[in-house]
Amino acid sequence: MFASEWRQAEDATFATTIDPESKRLLSTVIQMSVTLGSLCDTTTGYQVYHNTIHTRDQIKKRIFHTTAVTLNDAIKYRPCFGGGNVFRYKTDNSSTEQILIGASFYRMPEIRFIVEPKVVVQEIFGRGVHKISAAFVDEELWFDKSCLGLVLKRDLRPARWVVQAFLDAVTAVLNSEMATWFLLLSSDKSYGTGDFARITKADLSAIPIPKSVATILQLGEKDKKAYEALAKSIPHMASGCSDSGVFVPEASEGLCIAAAANAIREIESSRKGAAKGHATLSEESECIQLWLDKLIWLQQGVSEADVAAIRMRISESVG
């Protein structure tokens, strides 16, 4: 029986339940949100080799990969990029291995996922409190099947700065406490558990996004200066991250989320050396992230008391 069949078979599945309190909070969050899948298309990355189109020897030798690319052949190759290169808010593009882009790939996503501004997500669950590692990428990127990628839906064509602001905000939501909590409650557990659990396209598409983030897509060039000014004030607004309250300029919640994510991305991208873990942030970034988490919870109608209970459950779930 194929996996797609046993997932639908009554004698091969079992029911799971969510406690009433979590169910209540899920309902609140969903009502205050839109799904990521309503605004973005999602894909898994490319897969090069498969025994249906390649020989055992070709797969063993990985004939379309190399670490020695000549100047004449450079245009035919791209750096390898996988889930191990995705961190929270940043990517590591230091791979010395290259992939032949003209190769006979077993599976290849649509080219728009490669060339358009995107968010890339590590497919494997994180081991710590934060289960998702996501980063915004504004350049051509050939990512393999250990990553998921998302881009704006075809019919959405806002100004370029709006695309970046929106995808920055999406990155913030994916890297937030809320997304981890939602994923732990509602993700498709049939795709592995523990350190081998995977995030699926369906999981990603179902994640709730604050409605304020969706409204970013309605902005135009006239709003750009206001956003840039807001971005400069984010470190100041987040400096009181240990306090219980969250100050946000009126009617700017979505842009605040985007600007805060942009600030973290710049901080993390400038850090020297590799992070200790995919979910690890610098102290300065962690301060902004804490402020972001509070803002995202607030936008989705979850009280501070409920957040405290959720944090305890998340901590218990990861030991």
C-alpha positions in Angstrom: 0.0 0.0 0.0 1.4 3.4 -1.0 1.7 6.2 1.7 -1.0 8.2 -0.1 -3.3 5.3 0.3 -2.7 4.3 3.9 -3.2 7.8 5.0 -6.7 7.6 3.8 -7.4 4.0 4.9 -9.6 3.8 8.0 -7.8 0.7 9.4 -4.4 2.4 9.0 -5.1 5.7 10.8 -6.0 6.7 14.3 -7.9 9.6 15.8 -6.1 12.4 17.7 -7.8 14.8 20.1 -7.0 18.3 21.2 -7.8 19.4 24.8 -10.7 21.9 25.1 -8.6 24.8 26.1 -6.2 24.4 23.1 -9.2 23.9 20.8 -10.6 27.2 22.1 -7.4 29.0 21.5 -7.0 27.5 18.0 -10.4 28.7 17.1 -9.6 32.2 18.3 -6.4 32.4 16.4 -8.0 31.0 13.2 -10.8 33.5 13.4 -8.3 36.4 13.7 -6.2 35.3 10.8 -5.9 34.2 7.2 -4.1 31.1 6.1 -0.7 31.4 4.6 -1.9 29.3 1.7 -4.5 31.9 0.7 -1.7 34.4 -0.1 1.3 32.2 -1.1 2.0 29.2 -3.2 4.3 26.6 -1.6 6.6 24.0 -3.0 9.3 21.5 -2.0 12.7 21.9 -3.6 14.2 19.9 -6.5 15.2 16.3 -6.4 17.9 15.2 -8.7 18.3 11.5 -8.5 15.7 8.7 -8.6 16.0 5.1 -9.6 13.2 5.4 -12.2 15.4 7.7 -14.4 19.0 7.2 -13.2 21.1 4.1 -12.8 22.4 2.8 -9.5 25.9 3.8 -10.5 24.8 7.4 -11.5 23.1 7.8 -8.1 26.1 6.4 -6.2 28.6 8.7 -8.0 26.2 11.7 -7.8 27.2 12.5 -11.4 25.5 15.9 -11.6 27.3 17.2 -8.5 30.8 18.6 -8.4 33.2 20.7 -6.3 35.4 21.6 -9.2 33.7 23.9 -11.7 35.8 25.5 -14.5 35.3 29.1 -15.5 33.7 28.0 -18.8 31.2 25.7 -17.1 30.3 28.1 -14.2 27.2 29.3 -16.0 25.8 25.7 -16.0 26.2 25.2 -12.2 24.6 26.6 -9.1 25.7 26.2 -5.4 23.9 23.4 -3.6 21.5 24.6 -1.0 19.4 22.5 1.4 17.7 22.5 4.8 21.0 22.6 6.6 21.6 26.1 5.0 18.4 27.6 6.5 18.5 29.4 9.9 16.0 31.6 11.5 16.1 34.8 9.4 19.2 34.0 7.5 20.8 31.5 5.1 24.2 30.1 4.8 25.3 30.0 1.1 28.9 28.8 1.7 28.5 25.3 0.1 31.4 24.4 -2.1 29.4 21.7 -3.9 27.6 22.7 -7.1 24.7 21.2 -9.0 24.4 21.0 -12.8 21.2 22.9 -13.5 20.8 21.4 -17.0 20.7 17.9 -15.5 17.8 15.5 -15.8 16.1 16.3 -12.5 13.6 13.8 -11.1 11.6 16.7 -9.8 11.9 20.4 -10.4 9.7 23.2 -8.9 8.3 25.9 -11.1 11.1 28.4 -12.0 9.3 31.3 -10.2 10.1 29.6 -6.9 13.8 29.8 -7.9 14.0 33.3 -9.3 11.3 35.3 -7.4 11.6 36.8 -3.8 10.7 33.9 -1.5 10.8 32.5 2.0 12.7 29.2 2.4 11.9 26.9 5.3 13.9 24.0 6.7 11.8 20.8 6.2 12.9 19.1 9.4 11.4 20.2 12.7 13.8 22.0 15.0 14.8 20.2 18.1 14.3 23.1 20.5 11.5 25.4 21.4 11.3 26.9 17.9 10.3 24.2 15.4 10.5 26.3 12.3 13.6 27.9 10.7 12.6 30.3 7.9 14.5 33.0 6.0 13.6 35.6 3.3 15.7 35.3 0.1 15.6 38.1 -2.5 17.7 36.4 -5.2 17.9 33.3 -7.4 18.2 30.3 -5.2 18.2 26.6 -6.3 17.1 24.7 -3.2 16.7 21.0 -2.8 13.9 18.8 -1.3 15.1 19.3 2.2 13.6 22.8 2.0 10.2 24.2 1.3 9.8 27.5 -0.5 6.9 29.9 -0.8 6.2 32.9 -3.1 3.3 35.2 -3.6 0.4 33.9 -5.6 0.4 34.7 -9.3 -2.4 37.1 -9.2 -0.8 39.3 -6.5 1.6 41.9 -8.0 2.3 44.6 -5.5 5.3 47.0 -5.6 8.6 45.2 -5.0 9.2 46.8 -1.6 5.8 45.6 -0.6 6.7 42.0 -1.6 9.8 42.2 0.6 7.9 43.7 3.5 5.1 41.1 3.3 7.6 38.2 3.0 9.6 39.6 5.9 6.4 39.6 8.0 5.6 36.1 6.9 9.2 35.1 8.0 8.5 36.6 11.4 5.3 34.7 11.8 6.9 31.4 10.8 9.8 31.9 13.2 7.4 32.8 16.1 6.1 31.0 19.1 2.6 31.0 17.6 3.7 29.1 14.5 5.5 26.5 16.6 2.5 26.1 18.9 0.1 25.8 15.9 2.4 23.3 14.2 2.7 21.1 17.3 -1.1 21.0 17.6 -2.2 20.6 14.0 0.7 19.4 11.7 0.5 16.1 9.8 2.1 13.7 12.3 2.1 10.9 9.7 5.3 12.3 8.2 7.6 11.3 11.0 8.1 12.1 14.7 10.7 13.5 17.0 13.9 14.6 15.3 12.6 13.1 12.0 9.3 15.0 11.9 8.9 17.0 8.7 6.9 20.1 7.8 4.7 19.5 4.8 3.4 21.9 2.2 0.0 21.4 3.7 1.3 22.3 7.2 2.9 25.4 5.9 -0.2 26.5 3.9 -2.4 26.1 7.0 -0.4 28.3 9.3 -2.5 31.3 10.4 -1.2 34.8 9.5 -2.4 37.9 11.3 -4.8 39.9 9.1 -2.6 42.9 9.6 0.1 41.1 7.7 -2.2 40.5 4.8 -3.1 44.2 4.6 0.6 45.0 3.7 -0.2 43.8 0.2 -2.6 46.7 -0.2 0.2 49.3 0.2 1.9 51.2 -2.6 4.9 53.4 -3.3 3.3 56.3 -1.3 3.7 54.2 1.9 7.3 53.3 1.4 8.8 56.3 3.3 6.5 55.7 6.3 7.7 52.0 6.4 11.4 53.1 6.2 10.9 55.5 9.1 9.1 52.8 11.1 11.9 50.3 10.4 14.4 52.7 12.1 12.3 52.9 15.2 11.9 49.2 15.7 15.0 48.7 18.0 13.7 51.5 20.2 10.2 50.0 20.3 11.5 46.6 21.1 14.1 47.7 23.7 11.6 47.2 26.5 11.0 43.6 25.5 11.1 42.4 29.1 8.0 44.5 29.9 4.6 42.9 29.7 3.1 45.6 27.3 3.7 46.1 23.6 3.7 49.5 22.1 2.7 49.7 18.4 1.9 52.8 16.4 -1.8 52.9 15.5 -2.7 51.0 12.2 0.9 49.9 11.7 0.8 46.4 13.2 1.6 44.5 10.0 4.4 46.8 9.0 5.9 46.6 12.5 6.1 42.9 12.2 7.8 43.3 8.8 10.2 45.9 10.0 11.1 43.9 13.1 11.8 40.8 10.9 14.0 43.0 8.6 15.9 44.3 11.6 16.6 40.7 12.8 17.6 39.6 9.4 20.2 42.4 9.1 21.6 41.6 12.6 21.8 37.9 12.0 23.3 38.2 8.5 26.1 40.4 9.9 27.1 38.0 12.6 30.5 36.3 12.1 30.7 32.6 12.2 27.9 30.0 12.2 25.2 30.0 14.8 25.2 27.3 17.4 21.9 26.0 16.2 19.4 26.8 13.4 17.0 28.4 15.9 19.7 30.4 17.9 19.5 34.2 17.7 21.9 36.8 19.1 20.8 38.6 22.3 19.8 41.7 20.3 17.7 39.7 17.9 16.2 37.7 20.7 15.0 40.9 22.3 13.3 41.9 19.1 11.9 38.4 18.6 10.4 38.5 22.1 8.6 41.8 21.2 7.5 40.2 17.9 6.1 37.2 19.6 4.0 39.4 21.9 2.8 41.4 19.0 1.8 38.4 17.0 -0.1 36.8 19.9 -1.8 40.1 20.5 -2.8 40.4 16.8 -4.4 36.9 17.0 -6.5 37.5 20.1 -4.5 35.5 22.6 -4.2 36.9 26.2 -0.9 37.1 28.2 -2.3 34.5 30.6 -3.0 32.1 27.7 0.5 32.8 26.2 2.1 31.9 29.5 0.2 28.6 29.6 1.1 27.9 25.9 4.8 28.6 26.6 4.7 26.0 29.4 3.2 23.4 27.2 5.7 24.1 24.4 8.6 23.7 26.9 7.1 20.5 28.2 6.7 19.1 24.7 10.4 19.6 23.9 11.7 18.3 27.3 
